[in-house]
Amino acid sequence: MANQIKIKLFERSYPILIGDDSLLKLVDKINSFHLSKCMIVVDHNVNKFHSFLIRKIFAAVDCKIFLYVFTANEKSKNLKQAEKIYNFLSTNYFGRDSAIIAIGGGITGDLAGFAASTYMRGIKFFQVPTTLLSMVDSSVGGKTGVNFNQQKNLIGTFYQPNGVYIYPKFLSTLPQRELVSGAGEVLKYSFLADKKNYLLLKKNLEKLFSGKEVNFKNLIISCLKIKSNIVMHDEKELTGLRRILNLGHTFAHAFEVESNYKVMHGDAVIAGIFCALMLSEMAGYTDEEKINLFLWDFSFIKINGLIKNLDPELVYKKMLEDKKNSSSRICLVLIEDIGNIIVDVTVSKKLIIASINRMKKMI
């Protein structure tokens, strides 16, 4: 039986369904709209492992199904790929009585969501996340986007899906490395609510990194309850609350871009959060003892050492290009304590460089 989290928003309210029957619920939802066509945008790796499941599930949809398979990586998350989707939709006469279904990780969801939000000024859109990262974070909240001019997610929209349908068994075919890539967002959520949540997510991360069995359904629900509450109170990042979801991400996006995306997003987020923790103490927003305790609590986390090879000066230049900046100032998210996050913080270049160097010594 699927668990449901209801997202209630001004633009569009929608359900998140998490469970083994979630895909059957998706078919029922699609059929309730009486659509003419559906385009499934799917990552080729997902299609390779789950093509039979996809065909079996969507055979019950009461409209014509089209399959669009592409290679989902940061280099294909661009306007050229979006244009290919537009051409596919146009050539096959998709109208406003049609829908796009994204089946894949965060890149697939971001790209397909962007296409759905802009084709004919918006058609229906459903998210079926298949990675841990997309299940706990990117599939929910309505952010879509593509990379442009070597800047991550520079062009995009806020466009809420008509539903998010999470089938945890997709995770069974992911390599351990890909599961670990989702750990960055889980680490982020451990700091956003309260001590109880902190300890729960820390315990799950310990299991993940030690190779022990993780109850992914409960882990996903825990993270999404936090994110859904934040999104419902700040749908389009207008009040500042939603910006707490960017903890560590200004650093992370710079690590990704500077490495030409050789550093995985999860590794970059983990490193970025460590930088943000250290910088919070160095800039005087919290005390050294507290930050050292946080860093000790998560010292079991191991990430790819590629970040050590990045020049902090060049990383800083990439941070200056981040879309979250204001008046050419790097706007950071720092922490005072668990559940007490501060946004739009500006600090000196010297401290930012120092926090990167300190992080590199730790990992």
Number of C-alpha atoms within 10 A of each C-alpha: 9 17 16 15 16 15 20 16 15 7 10 13 14 16 17 23 24 23 17 18 15 22 22 14 15 23 16 14 15 23 15 11 13 13 18 16 22 24 22 20 23 27 22 17 16 21 20 11 13 14 14 10 12 17 13 10 14 19 13 12 20 18 16 13 17 15 14 17 16 16 16 20 14 21 15 17 22 20 17 11 18 22 12 13 21 18 12 15 23 13 9 12 11 20 16 15 13 23 25 25 27 29 25 27 24 26 24 30 33 26 27 30 34 25 29 28 24 15 17 13 9 17 20 22 26 25 31 26 28 29 28 26 24 24 31 27 23 22 34 24 23 22 20 26 26 27 18 14 8 13 18 20 21 17 16 18 19 17 21 26 27 20 25 27 27 29 21 20 13 18 17 11 15 17 9 13 14 16 18 22 21 23 25 25 27 27 24 23 27 23 24 23 17 14 14 11 19 19 14 13 22 19 14 21 24 17 14 19 16 11 10 11 9 14 12 17 19 13 18 20 19 18 23 21 14 17 22 20 15 19 21 17 16 17 22 19 15 10 10 13 17 20 21 25 20 20 30 25 27 27 27 27 24 26 31 24 18 22 17 12 16 14 21 22 23 25 27 27 30 28 27 27 28 27 25 25 28 27 27 26 20 18 16 10 15 18 15 15 10 15 21 13 11 17 16 11 14 15 12 12 20 14 19 15 12 15 23 15 9 15 15 21 13 14 22 20 12 20 27 18 18 22 16 18 16 12 6 11 17 22 20 26 23 28 24 17 20 18 17 13 18 19 18 16 13 16 15 11 12 8 15 26 19 17 22 27 15 15 21 19 8 13 16
